[in-house]
Structure formats: C-alpha cells, structure tokens
Amino acid sequence: MYKINLHQTANRWHGYLLLLFVLIACNSTEKNSSVTKDTVVNNAVINDVVYKEVLNNLKEAAFDKADTLKKLLHFSSSSAYDTFLLIVPKGPIASSDAKFKVITHEGVEAYSETFPTRYFGRHVFEPDSIPQSANQESSDMYHKQYAISLPKEKIERFVYVRIREFFTEDCTIANKIDLRKMEEDNVGSAIDDELLSEAMTDPDLSFLCLIDFKADEGVYYLVYSKGKKKALRVYASD
C-alpha cells in the first residue's frame, strides 16, 4: 500500500512557494527599476528644455524704466571733458538693446555702438561654487539646477549692478605706457597702425579701453581721430 509522506509533501510546497515569491519580487524590482530609469531620463530631458528656455529669456527679467549713465572723461582733448553715455532701455533684458555713445566737448557724436542688454547678465547663472566631489556630469547638472532655481529678481539685480560697474570695469581710459608695452610684447594686434602711432605721440589724445560686447572676453582700444572727427578702433586684445 502506497503511503503519503506528509513531511516531504510539506517541504515540496514550501519550496514552490519560496520560488514563486522570489519570481514575484524580481519582477517587481525590474518594474520599479524601469520606472526609476524612465523617470531619471524624463527629468533630464525636462531640465534641458527648461534650462535652455531660462538662458533664452532670462526668466523674463526686465527693467520697469529706462536708465542712462553718464561719465565725463578727457578723451579727444586734454583740456576739455567729453561725455560718455550708457543708455539702457526699459523692458525685457533678454530682448532689448543698450547703447554706448561718446559725445565730444564740441557736441559731436564721435562714437556709437548698440549691443544686447543681456551682455550684462552673461555670468548671472554661474554659481559661486560647486561641490568638490562633482564630476563633469554632476557639475553640469548642478549648473543647470542653479540656473533653473535662480529667482527673476536676482537676475534683475545682478544685471543692474553690472550696469553700474560699466565705467569702472568695461569702459576706462587706458594708460599709453601699458598699451605700448602690450604692442611690444605682441599682446593683441593693431587695427589702425597709423592712427595708433599718431595718438601715442599726441599728448592731447587719450586711449579708451572698451569691452568687446560681442565676445565673452576681449577689449578694443579706441582713439579720437582729429581728421575724421570720430573715435576709431586702433587696437584689439583678448
């Protein structure tokens, strides 16, 4: 007569149940892992889209009124002051244009240049520091998150302060000795050799060092041409 071994049967069912539990757990883990990966990828894509939009429109940061900065400097004459103007319009910083002008003491517009107002905000999304342990990928992500989280009001404040620094940081009278040393050391390049040489020996003329509004770095040196009655670029440096 065939006898059923209850102990063996119980062990067999216990094994089946354990295997089933493991299979369910593995399947659940795979699904959760898949969701996590999809979420990470989607978040990265969203961050990139938002980041590009932030860079493009500066979170719609804007000035509610126009502003004009004025500076008097000896430029075309050592005995009279010329007027230097920085004109910043009201409205969106990302889509407006500012203007820089030089008016001689005789009332002649010697120089005028229009450039994007957003020039003054080109470093606004650079954090003061990043985690020391960050690799390139996490560093890039940190920069993006910083830009995305930066309030519009801080962007406006940053640009406002940079505008106020214009006549101390971006537009200054250059030292002729320093410029001559740069020329001798081949730092930069001459644009107008004749006018450059003429201005170097004319004590009545001064060189203006003006930032290159179309580049991240670099400056131009301008001097007033008495013959042409306007300021011209004579030297450039990175």
PyMOL commands that set and color helices and strands:
alter all, ss='L'
color gray80, all
select helices_A, chain A and resi 6-60+117-121+136-149+152-164+166-170+176-184+193-201
alter helices_A, ss='H'
color red, helices_A
select strands_A, chain A and resi 62-63+67-73+82-88+91-92+97-103+109-116+171-174+189-190+207-211+219-225+230-237
alter strands_A, ss='S'
color yellow, strands_A
deselect
rebuild
show_as cartoon
